[in-house]
Amino acid sequence: MPPGTRVRGEPNRGSTIIEAKSLAPRSCSARRADGICGWSGKRRSRGRSGGPVVLGSIPEVRPKPSPSKRKTHSNLLHRARITDPLADPMPPTIQKTNDGPQFTAVLACFFLSGFAALVYQTAWLRQFSVVFGTSELAVATVLAAYMAGLALGATAAGRLLHRVRRPVLWYGILEAGVALGALLVPLGLRAARLMQDLVIGDQSALVDSGGPAQSAFYLLTTFLVVLVPTTCMGATLPLLTRHVVRRRDHIGPRVGLLYTTNTAGAVVGTLTGAFVFLPQYGLAGTIYVGVAANALVFILAALIATRAPQPVPDPSPAMDGRAAQKETIPDNRVRWILPLIALSGSVSFTYEVLWTRLLSHILGGSVYAFAAMLASFLTGITIGGAIASLLARTRQAAAIGFTLCQLGIAALAAWVYAHMDGLPAVFLERMAEPDASPQAVGARMAFTLLLPATVLIGATFPFALRVLARSRTEAGQASARVYAWNTVGAILGALLAGFWLIPSLGFAGTARLAVGVSLALAAPASMTLLWPTARWLCIGTCASLLTIVAYQPQSPVHLLRHAPLEPEVGAAGEVLFTAVGHSATVLVIDREDALEIRSNGLPEAGVTPEGMPPYGRNAERFLTALPVLARPEAKTMLVIGFGGGVALENIPPSITDLDVVELEPQVLKANHKLSGRRAKDPFDDPRLNVIRNDARGALTLTDKRWDIIVSQPSHPWTAGASHLYTLEFAALCKEHLAPGGVFVQWINAGFLDPELFASVGATLLDTYEHLRLYRPISSMLLFLASAEPLDVERELVRTGAPIASNPDYWNAAGISDVNELLALLALDQRGIETLCAAGTVSTDDRNVLAMASGMDLPEGLHMETTWKLLAPADPLLAEGASLLNDLGAAVDPFTVLRAMGSATPLRASALPENFQTPSADDQPFFQVGPALPAAGRGAPGTAGIGTLARTWTGLPGLIWKGWTLVGNGRWQDLSQLDDELAGVPPSSPWFAHACRLRAHGRLATNITRIPGQVQPQSLIEANAREAIELLDRAILREPSPGALLLRLEAARNANWTPGILGTLKELLVWMGPPKSSLPPITILELETGLRPWSSNLDALRNTMTTAPGDPSLERLTTLQDRLKELLPPIVPREPATDGSGQQFR
């Protein structure tokens, strides 16, 4: 053997190594057999021999062995090739590899790596949200820190890769590092929480989420907490690329297959993490699943390294030089692929954010919905990566594929956006199928819609990698650089889309920009990589830029109007306001009887429009009134969630300091938009102080305490609200309560089943020593909690506070005495303990409500199921109810029954007999009360009522006297009864009659008492306003057509157009189906009172002046047409009766 050739077992003494290929030439017959020669795979002329081989800078002439020694030399150098770490492998046509089983094992490991990574991401997003909150700032910083760690890991791996000789072993060590780092994340979060308290905590007041100190702290601490695991994750792909790419033609296929397998694991991790591990094991258990996967990868990687102990060979510079000569794209051009793949990653994440925001209107905002959308996106990327790995054989092919992908992404993204607006119709069609689940139907639709575009998005990475890597020795570093640039672009795309593009440009503007960028990427990609070899493609991509001008997408109005919880009514009503915020899309829809505010399609609140009469108890007002009933001395209040501002419209006057925390700024803008349309504007309250932040984040940063904290986050399964129903949040609120303070937790019964109800109760019982449940209406549940005893009813009877100090406010709130409060008490302490003791406590680690999507609950707790659930522990039905016994004579059982009204009729019907019997003063009301106004004016058929009423004394006699004075036009005498009528208690059934009589007295002052005298218009309008206020009290307690007709007259006297239109609309509702259940006397009164308004509306139209956009004229026309339709022609009528069939003479 020539001097300087090293073989196995011989130490290297600085000699030059001779290539195995150069000393083992193939015969001419062998070359003719396959028709190729050398590494390039191209045909060579027959008889051409290999020239000198350059190794480093030392030329070496290949010796020609004698025929007798060829076999010996070949065998020795074959062994040298296997052993020598610096020996070059044979060309693809000669080298025989048998690493298939090993490569399969590596793929299995990388599948588990992707699985674990998305399991971690799913859990970490929730873990960080409970520390930093769910504001857009907190979520964005967590995502940015996570991806920045990946980019950092890839960059570091690319710089150090040339030193690694056993990459698969180091890959296993990094997976162990991921597991260890994941285990340390909870400790890091605790440290971050302590640092947060030290650095930006203990502030004297609540702070907004956008402060610079808060932003910097979130970004720095999140990055440090996840630095170890994410950096290790980011370094794995370059290491495995270094291990599996053993020939140049492995670059595209094998790296693409790695990428594909890892993404497939991510799909499985996303779905199992959200649908299996989080519900079954909680956050900590889910993390342990990821740790177990990483540990298994470490073991497998160690075994693979043991079975393949030889280091990965490092090819000679000569091979790289020859490989580079065979590429058609010059090296000075391929570097442009890095900024191109960064922009591609940026626009891809813009698409992801855009599509996720839009699809949330179909799927809702649950953990499952987000997982389904992310899995749909990743599935397409997996398929695209697999296809591209087969096609990316050369730089030329990869560059063409990358360019075509950008064109295809642009076209398909435009197609996806165009079809978004039709999803509600498809959703309704699919939901009509038997056993259809909203989540399953929505997930299938998302997958089908996104798949084509995401396939092309997934193909860009393998193509870009193959463009950059000119030989296998550069494959690892190329994968690191492409991965790092792509990830940095993804970070920028996610932040820009969420913070600026979508809020500023809206959905249509963002879609147009993203499609334009995709088209624009194709042009530089083709010009820098393919010109002039593919002129046709270069010219085509440049020409495609002209289509950006023609692409003018529209806002998906049908999708934005879609309501996931009520899909069949999603399109009803006029849209008054649309805004795309950082975390939600906010709409205001005018449903005529209510102004509905929606967030991502989910209803936030129904706001009463100006002019509409009140109907039933204002349950939202009770949300802030109840805690003041429990603590009359309270001065400070914190309300979590602005919603529609209904709970803030009538804050008790005793409250002097009012703070409100709202997550989405666009919700506040929507409420400002309604200022001129709503009955009462909460922003007019000078006590109001609004903080834009997540509730947990805001409370964590302050040491302020309140007497009352009211929590009303909507839709407990959504990301922005679910963490506000946990044990830790209840404890956080308790820490911020002043001594004796109370906490109110709102929840909609329709979002619960019996198990979830027990969970909510058990969670609060675990935090607060005293707990009660109130139910103002059938769908609203209010938990009242405190560390001090809650004897609300007993204290009200004992002190009269706070009602006695401001009876008008409390009467308007629907609580005038202890009887009406008792009617709302659903469970006392003992009842909640009975029903909820076995409930699962909801914690940050295992959030029960977050795992229960409200969209998949069949019906929730409706009126009947709620009654069946609460009845066994009802404090008014329990044998020997101690509360009723303690209150004694203060309780009027029949008043309690009436106060329950239509809100809880099943409960009312189950009360004992003593609740069913009215008092002597109340009995006449239930006999002929509704007919008294007609009898007082001597209407036909009411003579018998008058005869009976003249025998009444006391309160019934007072009411009858008032109606006779109205009937005879004796207004001065009626005004003298005003003080007596004002003394009728609101809980009395005669209260509505008293209010109507007092309103008649106010309107009667408008009648001229002296011939020729004209009342001042200001006095007429002031009296009419007083009459409307009195009538609203009557309607709140006892809605009736008579009260509405009088309100209509008062609104006309007050020149109050919204009042006229709102009252008339409510009267037309009475003229519909409810009309059939009315007594004939009431029907006659209703039709007689409405008939003049056919002409009155014409006069009103001539005097109306409306601002641009004001729908009053259109509504007036609609109401007038409806009125003419409903009013029957004038025909002779039969004598009226009292409703029992008895005709009065």
Secondary structure, DSSP 8 states (H G I E B T S, - for coil): --TT---TTS---S-----TGGGS---HHHHHHH---SSS-----TT-----EEETTEEE------GGGHHHHHHHHHHHHHH-TT-----TTT-----HHHHHHHHHHHHHHHHHHHHHHHHHHHHHHHHH-SSHHHHHHHHHHHHHHHHHHHHHHHHHGGG-S-HHHHHHHHHHHHHHHHHHHHHHHHHHHHHHHHHT--BSS---TT-HHHHHHHHHHHHHHTHHHHHHHHHHHHHHHHHH--SGGGHHHHHHHHHHHHHHHHHHHHHHIIIIIHHHHHHHHHHHHHHHHHHHHHHHHHHHHHHS-S------HHHHHHHHHH-SS-HHHHTTHHHHHHHHHHHHHHHHHHHHHHHHHHH-SSHHHHHHHHHHHHHHHHHHHHHHHHH-SSHHHHHHHHHHHHHHHHHHHHHHHHHHTTHHHHHHHHHTSTT--HHHHHHHHHHHHHHHHHHHHHHHHHHHHHHH--SGGGHHHHHHHHHHHHHHHHHHHHHHIIIIIHHHHHHHHHHHHHHHHHHHHHHHHHHHHTTTTTHHHHHHHHHHTTHHHH------HHHHH--TT-GGGTT-SEEEEEEE-SS-EEEEEE-SS-EEEEETTEEEEEE-BTT----S--HHHHHHHHHHHH-TT--EEEEE--TTSGGGTT--TT--EEEEEES-HHHHHHHHHTTTTBSS-GGG-TTEEEEES-HHHHHHTB---EEEEEE--S-TTSTTTGGGSSHHHHHHHHHTEEEEEEEEEEEEGGG--HHHHHHHHHHHHTT-SEEEEE-SSTTEEEEEEESS---HHHHHHHH-TTGGG-HHHHHHTT--SHHHHHTTEEE-HHHHHHHHTTS----SSS-TTTTS-TTSSSS-S-HHHHHHHHGGG-TTTSTT-HHHHHHGGG--HHHHHHHHTTTSHHHHHTS-GGGT---TTTHHHHHHGGGHHHHHTT-TT-HHHHHHHTT--HHHHHHHHHHHHHHTT-HHHHHHTHHHHHTS-TTSTTHHHHHHHHHHHHHHTTS-SSTT----HHHHHHHHHHHHHHHHHHHHHS--HHHHHHHHHHHHHTT-HHHHHHHHHHHHHHTSGGGGGS-HHHHHHHHHHHTTHHHHHHHHHHH----TT--HHHHHHHHHHHHHHHS---------B-SSS-B--
